[in-house]
Amino acid sequence: MGRYWLQTLGCPKNQVDSDKLEGHLVARGYGPAPDPGSADLVVVNTCAFIDAAREESIETVLRLAGHRPPGARLVVTGCLAERYGEELRAALPEVDLVAGFGHALTEDAAVPSLDAPAAVPVALGAPRVARTIATSGFDLLELPRPAARAPWAYVKVAEGCDRTCGFCAIPSFRGKQRSREARHVLAEVDALRAASEGPGGPPLREVVLVAQDLASYGRDRSGSGRAHRGSRGPSPIAELTRAVAGRVDRTRLLYLYPSRLTGELVDAILETGVPYFDLSLQHVSRPLLARMRRWGDGDRFLRRIEDIRSMEPNATFRSSFILGYPGETERDHDLLLQFLEAAQLDWAGFFPFSSEEGTHAAGLPGQVPAELALERLRECGEAQDAITAARRDGMLGERRTVLVDAPGRGRTVHEAPEIDGVVRVPGHLAVGSLVDLCIIGAEGPDLIAAGGGGTA
């Protein structure tokens, strides 16, 4: 019927959406193109989180518009389409379809009104003059997806977010949190695992659960799946974590809001054998966090990290921080540097504040000059790079079980896929195998492993 090229930008949650859209296209008879120049349909799944992400999305759309063959249709979907659909349509005449995850609205009778996934194939056969926009509200959570190409897969368990963080516009275009039923999440894991057992692909070893506010999974649902305040039963995310862990070798959780990191959830994570904690901290100054409309402070965060390390000394911690949020003082910045030294996080990302239209922070006084924010970012980045390198050096001589992701490259439980450093392994090891190896070298964030050992 036709061939497609799908370009994904942004976070792992966007990658899950692309996987679902790809499964939908394949089910309708489309096949993947080897490159955009030989595709009949070019789809760009965009990111709109901050200015830099929007710029990258627009640049990618324009680049692919120039590389597509004559007659090929170009579709823009994802967060940028959700947030700026009308503006994109007016500004990018090169685009045939601006399709958020809502219900498609058409301006030409030649294009039927369809939901967003169905509207994408319409762009392949519709006249170029028929321009389609999709409204927000449609998500791809329950669509089938193709088999994973690697021995791991992201699985999205919820869409949207109920929080009102001062810097974040995501709830304005992704909506309130909508948690999937646990049985649907587990069915997706089972389907991915069954597909990986066929010929040609690696076995599914690791599932990475993702959501905008993962620790709050299930709190928006009514009935038996909802977590009620004061309930003594298992929380939905802890229960789901244990259920997924019973199906695959490794279960990893990304994006945990610190106030929801309960003892029950910590226990569930440690029970998986993947003691990896991705905590969304953003800063450590109590006054600045209050301006961000967020919970916590550096002392609370440190106590929680220390408590977890007392239970599992090899626990891994990742976080991200915003530099230059309105009102950030030198004292706030010093507190963050002191926290980094005390916390000894394994991984951390740093981002300059981006003023987002419609957010609480956009109208706050005390805007920090961009040059000062970047200076603070560089200072934090240099401090964290030294900490990360030292923690990686500390693994020299130890034996670790490595999941081989690709020829010559793998990960221990301490590295999330596509985010953290990697482990270089002997090239003959089979993709998808779990191998006990000795760490013999460290180069910045990456490790080198060798030596025989048990495999699975």
C-alpha positions, 0 to 999 in steps of 0.5 A: 500500500505504501511505505512510511518514515517515522522520525521521533523527537523528545522523551521516551513517552514520545517513543512509545507513541511512535511505536503505537502509531507504527503498529497502526500503520503496519496493521493497515498495510504500510511498510517501513521505508529505509530512508525518508527519500524513499517514503510515501508518507513521512511522519514527524512525532514532535516535542514541545517541552522547551524552546530548544525542543520546538526549534529542533522539531521545526528544523526536522520538519523542514529538513525532511520536507526537503528530502521527501520524494515528489508526491510524498505526504508530510505529517506533523504529530505529537506535542508540537501539533497538540499545542500549536496546531493552528499556528503550524498549519499557517506557518508550514505550507510544506506540511500536508497534515497537522495531527495531534492525538485528537479527532481530526477536523477537515476543511475539504470534503475529499478527506473524511473526518477520522480519529488521528491515527486513521487520519495519518494514512489519509494523508497518503492518498488525499489530494495535497490541497486537502489540509487536515488538523487534529484537535487534542484529546486522542492518545495512542495508549491502547493501540497495538505496537510492533515487536521491540527491536531491542531486548528492552521496551518502554511501556507507557502506563498513563498519559497527561499530568495532574500537577501544576508545576510552575514551569511546565505546560504539558498538562495544557496540551496533554490533559489531566492524568489518565491511567491505563488499567493494569490488565491492559498494561500487562497485556501489552507486556505479554504481547511484547514478550510473545513477539520477542520469542519469534524468529529474528528478534532478541528476547525481551529482557527489560521493561521500562515503565514511563509516565509523566507522573509515574508514582501517581499511577492509578490515583485518577482511576475510580473503582478497585484500581484507585489508590485511596488516601489512608488505604492499607492495600498495595498502591497501584504503581507498586502492585503494577511494578511487582506484576511486570517484574514477574514477567521479565528479567528487569523492570525499571521505572522512570520519572518519580515525583519525590513526594510519592516515593513511599516506603512501599514503592521503594520496597517494590523497586528493590524487589525487582533487582533493579535498584534504580531511582529516577527522581524528579527533583528540579532543585533543592532550595525550599523557597525556589521549589515553592515558586516552582509549585513543587514539594520538598527541599534538599534535606528531605531529598538527602534523607530519602536517598540515604535511607534507600542506600542503607537498604541497598548500597548499590542503589542508583540515583538519577535526577534533573535540575532547572537552572535560572528559574525566576527568582533563583539567587546565588544562595539557591545555586550554592545550595544545589552545588552543595546538594550534588556533592552530598548526594553523590548522584550517579546521573543528573541532567541540567537544563536552563529555564525556558519561559513557557507561554501560559505557565505560572513561571512566565509571569514571575518577577526576577527573571534570570539572565540567560547568560547567568543561567548557562553559567550556573548550568556549566558549573553544575554540569562540571561538578556532576561529571566529576561525581559520575566519573568517580562513581563509575571508577568505583565499579572497577574490578567488580562483577556485574550482570550485563544485558547485551543491547547491541553487538559490543554494547550492554547495560548493567542495572545501573544504566537506563537505556538511551539515557545513561552511559553504556557498558562496552562488551565483547562483540561476540556476545549475543544480543539479548543475553544476560552475561556476568562480566568483570568491569575492567575499565571506565571512560567517563560515563561508560564502562568496559567489561570482559571475562567469561561468566554465566549467560542466560 
